[in-house]
């Protein structure tokens, strides 16, 4: 892909009742995932990456750095706010039920979150029949410091890797690559990857980060390389800045993405205006 065509972004409409796979392959669907998911054909995706709201339940007062008293730019977006755990659970369950329908029989799904909600998500997955294969711990080599000093610094996020049900056996897993990325000599479930910084972190004209939880390309690269093959379809129903599709394209996979925020859609267009390329990075395998 050297640039994008005029139909790269498809704006969803109520009048559209269903999409064909050919219509949406290597496209971004602009609209609400809760509505669009119902319109995507069953058994379409070889891999799903789901980065849902974390429901961080942050205090209303603004956090400040203790040494210079400047504001900490945490996650304060409206899409991370829910009235209750019950509302959040219902939201996650609805998404996961549709994702399961869209997955092929031998597909896998990756879901990422922090301690705030990953345990709730895991329970919901098991309740509706998913079979959990592994969890992977993303250890951030440059975590945000704990300014208040009243709890451990949150330096990890957890990814759940699962199949549709316990009878799903022929899923893709490249053990040699898993060993290459894992710690030590085994394909351990710990990946040491820094947060997005520098040029990789997308920022606006004022130098502020555009998305509060942008994921590093290296994280998506590993997921896609290890658990898909070239030509597979990678699906991301909450695409954010389009990192999943960007990595998939660079790795010769196809993608389908959904995003409802207009400003993120604009940034996805910018990212795909040139051919996606992944920079080779030195793999850090040991915990210092």
DRENKOL-612004 format. One line per field, with one value per atom (N, C-alpha, C): x negated, y negated, z negated. Coordinates in Angstrom, 1 decimal. Each point is the difference from the previous one (the first is absolute). Example, Ala and Ser with C-alpha at 12.3 -4.5 7.8 and 13.67 -1.06 7.14 Angstrom:
BEGIN
px <- c(-13.2, 0.9, -0.9, 0.4, -0.9, 0.8)
py <- c(5.7, -1.2, -1.2, -1.1, -1.1, -1.1)
pz <- c(-7.8, 0.0, 0.0, 0.7, 0.0, -0.8)
% end
This chain:
BEGIN
px <- c(-0.8, 0.8, -0.9, 0.0, -0.8, 1.0, 0.6, 1.1, 1.3, 1.1, 1.3, 1.0, 1.0, 1.0, 1.1, 0.9, 1.1, 0.9, 0.1, 0.9, -0.7, -1.2, -0.7, 0.8, 0.7, 0.9, 1.4, 0.8, 1.4, 0.8, 0.8, 0.8, 1.3, 0.2, 1.1, 1.3, 1.1, 1.3, 1.0, 1.1, 1.1, 0.6, 0.0, 0.6, -0.8, -1.3, -0.8, 0.3, 0.5, 0.4, -1.1, -0.9, -1.1, -1.1, -1.2, -1.1, -0.5, -0.5, -0.7, -1.4, -0.7, -1.4, -0.9, 0.3, -0.7, 0.1, 1.2, 0.2, -0.9, -0.3, -0.6, -1.4, -0.5, -1.4, -1.0, -0.9, -1.0, 0.7, 1.1, 0.7, 0.2, 0.3, 0.4, 1.5, 0.7, 1.4, 0.2, 0.6, 0.1, 1.4, 0.0, 1.3, -0.1, 1.1, 0.1, -0.2, -1.0, -0.2, 1.2, 0.7, 1.2, 1.0, 0.1, 0.9, -0.7, -1.2, -0.7, -0.3, -0.3, -0.4, 1.1, 1.3, 1.1, 0.1, -0.7, 0.2, -1.2, -1.0, -1.1, 0.2, -0.3, 0.3, -0.7, 0.7, -0.5, -1.2, -0.9, -1.2, -0.9, -0.3, -0.7, -1.5, -0.3, -1.3, -0.8, -1.3, -1.0, -0.6, 0.0, -0.4, 0.7, 0.3, 0.7, -0.9, -0.3, -0.7, 1.0, 0.3, 1.0, -0.7, 0.1, -0.6, 1.2, 0.8, 1.2, -0.3, 1.0, -0.2, -0.4, -0.9, -0.4, 0.8, 0.9, 0.8, -0.9, -0.8, -1.1, 0.6, 1.2, 0.6, -0.9, -0.5, -1.0, 0.7, -0.6, 0.6, 0.2, 1.0, 0.3, -1.0, -0.7, -1.1, -1.1, -0.6, -1.1, -1.3, -0.7, -1.2, -1.2, -0.8, -1.1, -1.4, -1.0, -1.3, -0.5, -0.5, -0.3, -1.2, -0.9, -1.2, 0.1, 0.8, 0.2, 1.4, 0.9, 1.5, 0.7, -0.6, 0.7, 1.0, 1.0, 1.0, -0.5, 0.5, -0.3, 1.1, -0.5, 1.0, 0.4, 1.0, 0.5, 1.1, 0.7, 1.2, 1.2, 0.5, 1.2, 1.0, -0.1, 0.9, 1.4, 1.0, 1.4, 0.3, -0.8, 0.3, -0.5, -0.8, -0.4, 0.9, 1.1, 0.9, 1.2, 0.4, 1.2, 0.6, 1.4, 0.7, -0.3, -0.3, -0.1, -0.8, -0.4, -0.6, 1.0, 1.2, 1.0, 0.2, 0.0, 0.0, -1.2, -1.2, -1.2, 0.0, 0.5, 0.0, 1.0, 1.1, 0.9, -0.6, -0.7, -0.7, -1.0, -0.8, -1.1, 0.7, 1.0, 0.7, 0.6, 0.6, 0.6, -1.1, -1.1, -1.1, -0.5, -0.3, -0.6, 0.9, 1.3, 0.9, 0.0, -0.1, 0.0, -1.4, -1.1, -1.3, -0.1, 0.6, 0.0, 0.7, 1.1, 0.7, -0.9, -0.7, -0.8, -1.3, -0.5, -1.2, 0.2, -1.0, 0.0, -0.1, 0.2, 0.0, -1.4, -1.0, -1.4, -0.7, 0.8, -0.5, -0.3, -0.9, -0.2, 0.3, 0.2, 0.2, -0.9, -0.5, -0.9, 0.8, 0.0, 0.7, -1.0, -0.1, -1.0, 0.7, -0.5, 0.5, -0.9, 0.3, -0.8, 0.7, -0.5, 0.6, 1.4, 0.3, 1.3, 1.2, -0.3, 1.1, -0.3, -1.3, -0.3, 0.6, 0.2, 0.5, 1.5, 0.7, 1.4, 0.2, -0.9, 0.1, -0.3, -1.0, -0.2, 1.2, 0.6, 1.2, 1.1, 0.3, 1.0, -0.3, -1.3, -0.4, 0.3, -0.3, 0.2, 1.5, 0.8, 1.4, 0.7, -0.5, 0.7, -0.7, -1.0, -0.5, -1.3, -0.7, -1.4, -0.9, -1.0, -1.0, -1.3, -0.5, -1.2, -1.2, -0.9, -1.2, -1.2, -0.2, -1.1, 0.3, -0.8, 0.0, -1.5, -0.1, -1.3, -0.1, -1.1, -0.2, -0.9, 0.5, -0.8, -0.6, -1.4, -0.7, -0.6, 0.4, -0.4, -1.4, -0.9, -1.4, -0.1, 1.0, 0.0, 1.4, 0.5, 1.3, 0.2, 1.2, 0.3, -0.3, -0.8, -0.3, 1.2, -0.1, 1.1, -0.3, 0.6, -0.3, 0.4, 1.1, 0.4, -0.7, -0.6, -0.7, 0.8, 1.3, 0.8, 0.4, -0.6, 0.2, -1.1, 0.0, -1.0, 0.1, -1.1, 0.1, 0.6, 1.0, 0.7, -0.8, -0.9, -0.9, 0.4, 1.2, 0.4, 1.4, 0.3, 1.4, 0.0, 1.2, 0.2, 0.8, -0.4, 0.7, 0.5, 1.3, 0.6, 0.0, -0.5, 0.0, 1.0, 1.0, 1.0, 0.5, 0.7, 0.7, 1.5, 0.8, 1.5, 0.6, -0.6, 0.4, -1.0, 0.2, -1.1, -0.3, 0.9, -0.2, -0.8, -0.3, -0.8, -1.5, -0.5, -1.4, -1.0, 0.4, -0.9, -0.3, -0.2, -0.3, -1.5, -0.4, -1.3, -0.9, -1.1, -0.9, -1.4, -0.9, -1.3, -1.0, -0.3, -0.7, -1.4, -0.7, -1.3, -0.1, 1.0, 0.1, 0.3, 0.9, 0.3, -1.3, -0.9, -1.2, -0.9, 0.0, -0.8, 0.4, 1.3, 0.4, 0.1, 0.1, 0.2, -1.3, 0.1, -1.3, -0.7, -1.3, -0.9, 0.0, 0.1, -0.1, 1.4, 1.0, 1.3, 1.0, 1.1, 1.0, 0.9, -0.7, 0.7, 1.1, 0.9, 1.2, -0.3, -1.2, -0.4, -0.7, 0.5, -0.6, -0.4, -1.3, -0.5, 0.0, 0.9, 0.2, 0.3, -0.7, 0.3, 1.3, 0.5, 1.2, -0.4, 1.0, -0.2, -0.6, -1.1, -0.7, -0.6, -0.5, -0.7, 0.9, -0.6, 0.7, 1.2, 0.0, 1.1, 1.2, -0.1, 1.1, 0.7, 1.2, 0.6, 0.5, -0.3, 0.3, 0.7, 0.7, 0.7, -0.9, 0.5, -0.8, -0.6, 0.7, -0.5, -1.0, -0.3, -0.9, 0.6, 1.4, 0.7, 0.3, -0.1, 0.3, 1.5, 0.2, 1.3, 0.9, -0.6, 0.7, -0.7, 0.8, -0.5, -0.6, 0.4, -0.5, -0.5, -0.7, -0.6, -1.0, 0.2, -0.8, -1.2, -1.1, -1.3, 0.2, -0.6, 0.0, -0.6, -1.0, -0.7, 0.9, 0.9, 1.0, 0.9, 0.5, 0.9, -0.8, -1.2, -0.9, -0.2, -0.2, -0.2, 1.2, 1.1, 1.3, 0.3, -0.1, 0.4, -1.0, -1.3, -1.0, 0.2, 0.2, 0.0, 1.3, 1.1, 1.3, 0.8, -0.6, 0.6, -1.0, 0.5, -0.8, 0.3, -1.0, 0.2, 1.4, 0.7, 1.3, 1.2, -0.3, 1.1, 0.7, 1.2, 0.7, 0.0, -0.6, -0.1, 1.1, 0.8, 1.1, -0.1, 0.2, -0.1, 1.3, 0.9, 1.3, -0.1, -1.1, -0.2, -1.4, -0.1, -1.4, -0.8, 0.6, -0.8, -0.7, -1.3, -0.8, -0.5, 0.6, -0.2, -1.2, -0.6, -1.3, 0.1, 1.1, 0.2, 0.0, 0.7, 0.1, -1.4, -0.6, -1.3, -1.0, -0.1, -0.9, 0.4, 1.3, 0.4, -0.4, 0.2, -0.4, -1.5, -0.8, -1.4, -0.5, 0.8, -0.3, 0.7, 0.6, 0.7, 1.2, 0.7, 1.3, 1.0, 1.3, 1.1, 0.6, 0.8, 0.6, 1.4, 0.8, 1.2, 0.0, 0.3, 0.0, 1.3, 0.4, 1.1, -0.5, 0.5, -0.4, 1.2, 0.3, 1.2, -0.5, -1.2, -0.5, -0.5, 0.6, -0.4, -1.4, -0.6, -1.4, -0.9, 0.4, -0.9, 0.1, 1.2, 0.1, -1.0, 0.0, -0.9, -1.5, -0.4, -1.4, -0.2, 0.9, -0.1, -0.3, 0.8, -0.2, -1.5, -0.5, -1.3, -1.1, 0.2, -0.9, -0.1, 1.2, 0.0, -0.2, -0.3, -0.2, -1.3, -0.9, -1.2, 0.0, -0.8, 0.0, -0.5, 0.8, -0.4, -1.3, -0.9, -1.3, -0.3, -0.6, -0.4, -1.5, -0.5, -1.4, -0.5, -1.1, -0.6, -0.5, 0.4, -0.4, -0.8, -1.0, -0.7, 0.9, 0.1, 0.9, -0.7, 0.7, -0.5, 0.7, -0.8, 0.5, -0.2, -0.9, -0.3, 0.6, 0.4, 0.4, -1.2, -0.3, -1.2, 0.2)
py <- c(1.2, -1.2, -1.2, -0.8, -1.2, -1.2, -0.3, -1.0, 0.7, -0.7, 0.6, -0.4, 0.8, -0.4, -0.7, -0.6, -0.8, 0.7, 1.3, 0.9, 0.7, -0.5, 0.6, -0.1, -1.1, -0.1, 0.1, 0.9, 0.2, -0.5, -1.1, -0.5, 0.9, 0.5, 0.9, -0.8, 0.6, -0.6, 1.0, -0.5, 0.8, 0.8, -0.6, 0.7, 1.2, 0.1, 1.1, 1.1, 1.1, 1.2, 1.0, 0.1, 1.0, -0.4, 0.5, -0.2, 1.3, 0.0, 1.2, -0.1, 1.1, 0.0, -0.8, 0.1, -0.7, -1.5, -0.4, -1.5, -0.6, 0.8, -0.6, 0.5, 0.9, 0.4, -1.1, -0.3, -1.1, -1.3, -0.1, -1.3, -0.3, -1.3, -0.4, -0.4, 0.6, -0.2, -1.1, -1.1, -1.2, 0.0, 0.3, 0.1, 0.7, 0.3, 0.7, 1.5, 0.5, 1.5, 0.8, -0.5, 0.8, 0.1, -0.9, 0.1, 0.7, -0.3, 0.6, 1.4, 0.5, 1.4, 0.9, -0.3, 0.8, 0.1, -0.8, -0.1, 0.8, 0.4, 0.7, 1.5, 0.6, 1.4, 0.9, 1.1, 1.0, 0.7, 0.5, 0.8, -0.8, -1.3, -0.8, -0.2, 0.0, -0.4, 1.1, 0.0, 1.0, -0.4, -1.3, -0.5, -1.3, -0.1, -1.2, -0.6, -1.3, -0.7, -1.0, 0.1, -0.9, -0.8, -1.3, -0.9, -0.9, 0.6, -0.7, -1.1, -0.8, -0.9, 0.8, -0.6, 0.7, -0.3, -1.0, -0.4, -0.2, -1.0, -0.2, -0.6, -0.5, -0.6, -1.0, -0.9, -1.0, -1.0, -0.6, -1.0, -1.3, -0.7, -1.2, -1.1, 0.0, -1.1, 0.4, -1.0, 0.1, 0.5, 1.0, 0.4, -0.9, -0.3, -0.9, 0.6, -0.3, 0.5, -0.8, 0.8, -0.6, -1.0, 0.2, -0.8, -1.3, 0.0, -1.3, -0.5, 0.8, -0.4, -0.2, 0.7, 0.0, 1.1, -0.1, 1.0, 1.3, 1.1, 1.3, 0.3, 0.2, 0.3, 1.4, 0.3, 1.4, 0.2, 1.2, 0.3, -0.6, -1.1, -0.7, -0.1, 0.9, -0.1, 0.5, -0.6, 0.4, 1.5, 0.5, 1.4, 1.0, -0.4, 0.8, -0.1, -0.7, -0.2, 0.8, 0.7, 0.8, -0.3, 0.1, -0.3, 1.0, 1.3, 1.0, 1.2, 0.9, 1.3, 0.8, -0.1, 0.8, -0.5, -1.4, -0.6, 0.4, 0.0, 0.3, 1.5, 0.9, 1.4, 0.3, -0.7, 0.2, -0.4, -1.1, -0.5, 1.0, 0.5, 0.9, 1.3, 0.5, 1.3, -0.2, -1.1, -0.2, 0.0, -0.7, 0.0, 1.4, 0.7, 1.4, 1.0, -0.1, 0.9, -0.2, -1.3, -0.2, 0.4, -0.3, 0.4, 1.5, 0.7, 1.5, 0.5, -0.7, 0.4, -0.3, -1.1, -0.4, 0.8, 0.6, 0.8, 1.3, 0.4, 1.3, 1.1, 1.2, 1.1, 0.2, -0.3, 0.2, -1.4, -1.0, -1.4, -0.1, -1.0, -0.3, -1.5, -0.3, -1.4, -0.4, -1.3, -0.6, -1.1, -0.1, -1.1, -0.6, -1.3, -0.7, -0.9, 0.0, -0.9, 0.0, -0.9, -0.1, 0.8, -0.1, 0.7, -0.5, -1.2, -0.6, 0.9, 0.7, 0.7, 1.3, 0.4, 1.2, 1.2, 0.0, 1.2, 0.1, -1.1, 0.0, 0.5, -0.5, 0.4, 1.6, 0.5, 1.4, 0.8, -0.4, 0.7, 0.1, -1.2, -0.1, 0.9, 0.0, 0.9, 1.5, 0.4, 1.4, 0.3, -1.0, 0.2, 0.2, -0.7, 0.2, 1.0, 0.8, 1.1, 0.0, -1.2, -0.1, 1.0, 0.5, 0.8, -0.7, -0.3, -0.8, 0.8, -0.4, 0.7, -0.5, -1.3, -0.5, -1.5, -0.5, -1.4, -0.4, -1.2, -0.6, -1.3, -0.2, -1.2, -0.9, -1.2, -1.0, -0.8, 0.1, -0.7, -1.2, -1.2, -1.2, -0.4, -0.2, -0.3, -1.5, -0.8, -1.4, -0.4, 0.6, -0.3, -1.4, -0.5, -1.3, 0.2, -0.9, 0.1, -0.1, 0.5, -0.1, -1.2, -1.1, -1.3, -0.1, 0.7, -0.1, 0.9, 1.1, 0.9, 0.8, 0.3, 0.7, 1.4, 0.4, 1.4, 0.3, 1.3, 0.4, -0.8, -0.3, -0.6, 1.0, -0.4, 0.9, 0.1, 0.9, 0.2, 1.1, 0.5, 1.1, -0.2, 0.7, 0.2, 1.5, 0.5, 1.5, 0.2, 0.9, 0.4, 1.5, 0.2, 1.3, 0.5, 1.2, 0.6, 1.2, 0.1, 1.0, 0.5, 1.1, 0.5, 0.0, 0.3, -0.1, 1.0, 1.2, 1.0, 1.0, 0.9, 1.0, 1.0, 0.1, 0.9, -0.6, -1.3, -0.6, 0.4, 0.7, 0.6, -0.5, -0.3, -0.3, -1.5, -0.6, -1.5, -0.1, -1.2, -0.3, -0.4, 0.6, -0.4, 0.4, -1.0, 0.2, 0.0, 1.2, 0.2, -0.6, 0.1, -0.5, -1.5, -0.6, -1.5, -0.4, 0.8, -0.2, 0.1, 1.0, 0.1, -1.2, -0.5, -1.2, -1.2, -0.2, -1.1, 0.1, 1.3, 0.2, -0.2, 0.0, -0.2, 1.3, -0.1, 1.2, 0.8, 1.3, 0.9, 0.6, -0.4, 0.6, -1.1, 0.5, -0.9, -0.5, -0.6, -0.4, -1.1, -0.1, -0.9, -1.4, -0.5, -1.3, -0.7, -1.2, -0.7, -1.4, -0.3, -1.3, -1.0, -0.9, -1.0, -1.4, -1.0, -1.3, -0.6, -0.9, -0.8, -0.8, -0.5, -0.8, -1.3, -0.3, -1.3, -0.5, -1.2, -0.6, -0.1, 0.3, -0.1, 0.9, 1.1, 1.0, -0.5, -0.9, -0.5, -1.1, 0.2, -1.0, -1.2, -1.2, -1.2, -1.0, -0.9, -1.1, -1.2, -1.0, -1.2, -0.7, 0.3, -0.6, 0.9, 1.1, 1.0, 0.9, 0.0, 0.9, 1.3, 1.1, 1.3, 0.1, 0.6, 0.0, 1.1, 1.1, 1.1, 0.3, 0.1, 0.2, 1.4, 1.0, 1.4, 0.6, -0.8, 0.5, 1.2, 1.1, 1.2, 0.0, 0.5, 0.0, 1.0, -0.4, 0.9, 1.4, 0.0, 1.2, 1.0, -0.4, 0.9, 0.6, -0.7, 0.5, 0.9, -0.4, 0.8, 1.4, 0.1, 1.4, 0.8, -0.6, 0.7, 0.5, -0.8, 0.3, 1.1, -0.2, 0.9, 1.4, 0.1, 1.3, 0.7, -0.7, 0.7, -0.2, -0.4, 0.0, 0.3, 0.3, 0.2, -1.1, -0.2, -0.9, 0.2, -1.0, 0.1, 0.1, 0.3, 0.1, -1.4, 0.0, -1.2, -0.3, -1.2, -0.4, -1.1, 0.2, -0.8, -0.8, -1.3, -0.8, -0.9, 0.4, -0.8, -1.3, -0.3, -1.3, -0.5, -0.5, -0.2, -1.1, -1.0, -1.1, -0.7, 0.0, -0.7, 1.0, 1.2, 0.9, 0.8, 0.1, 0.8, 1.4, 0.7, 1.4, 0.1, -0.8, 0.1, -0.4, -1.0, -0.4, 1.1, 0.7, 1.1, 1.2, 0.3, 1.1, -0.3, -1.2, -0.3, 0.2, -0.5, 0.1, 1.4, 0.9, 1.4, 0.9, -0.7, 0.7, 0.8, -0.5, 0.5, -1.0, 0.4, -0.9, -0.4, -1.1, -0.4, -0.5, -0.1, -0.7, -0.8, -1.3, -0.8, -0.7, -0.3, -0.8, -1.1, -1.2, -1.1, -1.1, -0.5, -1.0, -1.4, -0.3, -1.3, -0.7, -1.1, -0.7, -0.4, -0.5, -0.4, 1.2, 1.1, 1.2, 0.5, -0.1, 0.3, -0.8, -1.3, -0.9, 0.4, 0.5, 0.4, 1.3, 0.9, 1.3, -0.3, -1.0, -0.3, -0.5, -0.9, -0.5, 1.1, 1.0, 1.1, 0.8, 0.2, 0.9, -0.7, -1.3, -0.8, 0.5, 0.6, 0.6, 1.5, 0.8, 1.4, 0.3, 0.8, 0.3, 0.8, -0.4, 0.7, 0.1, 1.2, 0.2, 0.0, -0.8, -0.1, 1.2, 0.5, 1.1, -0.6, 0.7, -0.4, 1.1, -0.4, 1.0, 0.6, 1.3, 0.7, 0.1, -0.6, 0.1, 1.2, 1.0, 1.2, 0.2, -0.8, 0.3, -1.2, 0.4, -1.0, -0.5, -1.3, -0.4, -0.2)
pz <- c(0.0, 0.0, 0.0, 1.1, 0.1, 0.0, -1.1, -0.1, -0.1, -0.1, -0.3, 1.0, 0.3, 1.0, -0.7, 0.8, -0.6, -0.9, 0.2, -0.8, -1.2, -0.3, -1.1, -1.3, -0.2, -1.2, 0.5, -0.6, 0.3, -1.2, 0.2, -1.1, -0.1, -1.2, -0.2, 0.0, 0.5, 0.0, -0.5, -0.6, -0.4, 1.2, 1.1, 1.2, 0.5, -0.5, 0.4, -1.0, 0.5, -0.9, -0.1, 1.0, -0.1, 1.0, -0.3, 0.8, 0.6, 1.2, 0.5, -0.4, -0.1, -0.4, 1.0, 1.3, 1.0, -0.2, -0.4, -0.2, -1.1, -1.0, -1.2, -0.2, 0.8, -0.2, 0.4, -0.9, 0.1, 0.0, -0.8, -0.1, -1.5, -0.3, -1.3, 0.0, -0.9, -0.1, -1.1, 0.4, -0.9, -0.6, -1.3, -0.7, -1.3, -0.6, -1.3, 0.2, -0.7, 0.1, -0.5, -0.9, -0.5, 1.1, 1.0, 1.1, 1.2, 0.3, 1.1, -0.1, -1.2, -0.2, 0.5, -0.2, 0.4, 1.6, 0.7, 1.4, 0.7, -0.7, 0.6, 0.1, 1.1, 0.2, -1.1, -0.3, -0.9, 0.6, -0.8, 0.4, 1.0, -0.4, 0.9, -0.4, -1.3, -0.4, -0.5, 0.4, -0.5, -1.4, -0.3, -1.3, -0.3, -1.3, -0.5, -1.0, 0.1, -1.1, -0.6, -1.3, -0.6, -1.1, 0.1, -1.0, -0.5, -0.9, -0.4, -1.0, -0.4, -1.1, -1.2, -0.9, -1.2, -1.2, 0.1, -1.1, -1.3, 0.1, -1.0, -1.3, 0.0, -1.2, -0.7, 0.8, -0.5, -0.9, -1.0, -0.8, 0.8, -0.4, 0.8, -0.2, -1.1, -0.1, 0.9, 0.6, 0.9, -0.7, 0.5, -0.7, 0.4, -0.9, 0.3, -0.4, 0.7, -0.3, -1.3, -0.9, -1.4, 0.1, 0.9, 0.0, 0.7, 1.1, 0.8, 0.0, -0.6, -0.1, 1.4, 1.0, 1.3, 0.1, 0.9, 0.1, 0.7, -0.5, 0.6, 1.0, 1.3, 1.1, -0.1, -0.8, -0.1, 0.9, -0.1, 0.8, -0.6, 0.7, -0.5, 1.1, 1.0, 1.1, -0.3, 0.7, -0.3, 0.2, 1.0, 0.4, -1.1, -1.0, -1.1, -1.2, 0.1, -1.1, 0.1, -1.1, -0.1, -1.4, 0.0, -1.3, -1.1, 0.4, -1.0, 0.6, -0.8, 0.5, 0.8, -0.3, 0.7, 1.4, 0.2, 1.3, 0.8, -0.6, 0.7, 0.4, -0.9, 0.3, 1.2, 0.0, 1.1, 1.3, 0.0, 1.2, 0.5, -0.9, 0.4, 0.5, -0.7, 0.4, 1.5, 0.2, 1.3, 1.1, -0.2, 0.9, 0.3, -1.1, 0.1, 0.6, -0.1, 0.6, 1.5, 0.5, 1.4, 0.6, -0.8, 0.5, 0.2, -0.9, 0.1, 1.2, 0.4, 1.2, 1.3, -0.1, 1.2, 0.2, -1.1, 0.1, 0.8, 0.7, 0.7, -1.1, 0.4, -1.0, -0.6, 0.7, -0.5, -0.3, -0.1, -0.3, -1.5, -0.3, -1.4, -0.2, -1.3, -0.4, -1.1, 0.1, -1.0, -0.6, -1.3, -0.7, -1.0, 0.0, -0.9, -1.0, -1.2, -1.0, -1.2, -1.0, -1.2, -1.1, -1.2, -1.1, -0.4, 0.5, -0.3, 0.6, 1.1, 0.6, 0.7, 0.0, 0.8, -0.7, -1.3, -0.7, 0.3, 0.1, 0.4, 1.4, 0.9, 1.4, 0.1, -0.7, 0.0, -0.4, -1.1, -0.4, 1.0, 0.6, 1.0, 1.2, 0.4, 1.1, -0.3, -1.2, -0.3, -0.1, -0.5, -0.2, 1.4, 1.0, 1.3, 0.9, -0.5, 0.7, 0.6, -0.1, 0.5, -0.8, 0.7, -0.7, -0.1, -1.2, -0.2, 0.3, 0.8, 0.4, -0.9, -0.1, -0.8, -0.4, -0.9, -0.2, 0.3, 0.5, 0.2, -0.8, -0.7, -0.7, 0.8, 0.3, 0.6, -1.1, -0.1, -1.0, 0.6, -0.4, 0.6, -0.6, 0.9, -0.5, -0.4, 0.3, -0.3, -0.6, -1.1, -0.4, -0.6, 0.0, -0.7, -1.5, -0.5, -1.5, -0.9, -1.1, -1.0, -0.9, 0.4, -0.7, -1.4, -0.4, -1.4, -0.9, 0.5, -0.9, -1.0, 0.4, -1.0, 0.5, 1.1, 0.5, 1.0, 0.4, 1.0, 1.3, 0.7, 1.3, 1.0, 0.7, 1.0, 1.3, 0.0, 1.2, 0.9, -0.1, 0.9, 0.5, 1.1, 0.4, 0.4, -0.1, 0.3, 1.3, 0.7, 1.2, -0.2, 0.3, 0.0, 1.5, 0.2, 1.3, 0.0, 0.8, -0.1, 1.4, 0.0, 1.2, -0.3, 1.0, -0.2, -1.0, 0.0, -1.0, -0.1, -1.0, -0.3, 1.1, 1.0, 1.1, 1.1, -0.1, 1.1, -0.2, 1.0, -0.2, 1.0, 1.3, 1.0, 0.2, -1.1, 0.0, 0.3, 0.5, 0.3, -1.2, -0.2, -1.0, 0.4, 0.2, 0.5, -1.2, -0.5, -1.2, 0.1, 1.1, 0.2, -0.2, 0.6, -0.2, -1.5, -0.6, -1.4, -0.8, 0.3, -0.7, 0.2, 1.2, 0.4, -0.8, -0.3, -0.7, -1.5, -0.5, -1.4, -0.8, -1.3, -0.8, 0.0, -0.2, -0.1, 1.3, -0.1, 1.1, 0.4, -0.7, 0.2, 0.5, 0.5, 0.5, -1.2, -1.0, -1.2, 0.3, -0.9, 0.3, -0.7, 0.2, -0.4, 1.2, 0.4, 1.1, -0.6, 0.2, -0.5, 1.1, 0.0, 1.1, -0.6, 0.5, -0.6, 0.5, -0.8, 0.4, 1.3, 0.7, 1.2, -0.5, 0.6, -0.2, 1.3, -0.1, 1.2, 1.2, 1.2, 1.2, 0.1, -0.7, 0.2, -0.7, -1.0, -0.7, 0.8, 0.4, 0.9, -0.9, 0.4, -0.7, 0.9, -0.6, 0.7, 0.2, 0.6, 0.3, -1.3, -1.1, -1.3, -0.7, 0.6, -0.6, -1.0, -0.1, -0.9, 0.7, -0.8, 0.6, 0.4, 1.2, 0.6, -0.7, -0.3, -0.6, -1.3, -1.1, -1.3, -0.3, 0.9, -0.3, 1.3, 0.8, 1.3, -0.3, 0.7, -0.3, 1.0, -0.5, 0.8, 1.1, 1.2, 1.1, -0.2, -0.9, -0.3, -0.6, -0.8, -0.7, 1.1, 0.9, 1.0, 1.0, 0.3, 0.8, -0.5, -1.3, -0.6, 0.1, -0.4, 0.0, 1.4, 1.0, 1.4, 0.6, -0.3, 0.6, -0.6, -1.3, -0.7, 0.2, 0.2, 0.0, 1.3, 1.1, 1.3, 1.1, 1.2, 1.1, 1.1, 0.9, 1.1, 0.7, 0.3, 0.6, -0.9, -1.3, -1.0, -0.2, -0.5, -0.3, -1.5, -0.3, -1.4, -0.3, -1.0, -0.3, -1.3, 0.0, -1.2, 0.0, -1.0, 0.0, -0.8, -0.6, -0.6, 0.3, 1.2, 0.6, -0.5, -0.6, -0.5, 1.1, 0.0, 1.0, 1.1, 0.1, 1.1, -0.1, -1.2, -0.1, 0.5, -0.3, 0.4, 1.5, 0.7, 1.4, 0.7, -0.6, 0.4, 0.0, -1.2, -0.1, 0.9, 0.1, 0.9, 1.4, 0.5, 1.4, 0.2, -0.9, 0.1, 0.0, -0.6, -0.1, 1.0, 1.0, 1.1, -0.4, -1.0, -0.4, 0.4, 0.1, 0.3, -1.4, 0.0, -1.2, 0.2, -1.1, -0.1, -1.3, 0.1, -1.3, -0.1, -1.3, -0.3, -0.9, 0.2, -0.9, 0.1, -1.2, 0.0, -0.2, -0.4, -0.2, 1.2, 0.4, 1.2, 0.1, -1.2, 0.0, 0.2, -0.5, 0.2, 1.4, 0.6, 1.5, 0.8, -0.3, 0.7, -0.1, -1.2, -0.2, 0.7, 0.0, 0.8, 1.4, 0.6, 1.4, 0.2, -0.9, 0.1, 0.0, -1.0, -0.1, 1.2, 0.7, 1.1, 1.4, -0.1, 1.2, 0.7, -0.8, 0.6, -0.5, 0.8, -0.3, -1.4, -0.8, -1.4, 0.0, -0.9, -0.1, -1.5, -0.4, -1.3, -0.1, -1.0, -0.2, -0.8, 0.3, -0.8, -1.3, -1.1, -1.3, -0.7, -0.8, -0.8, -1.0, -0.1, -0.9, -1.4, -0.9, -1.4, -0.6, -0.5, -0.5, -1.5, -0.6, -1.4, -0.9, -1.2, -1.0, -0.8, 0.1, -0.7, -1.5)
% end
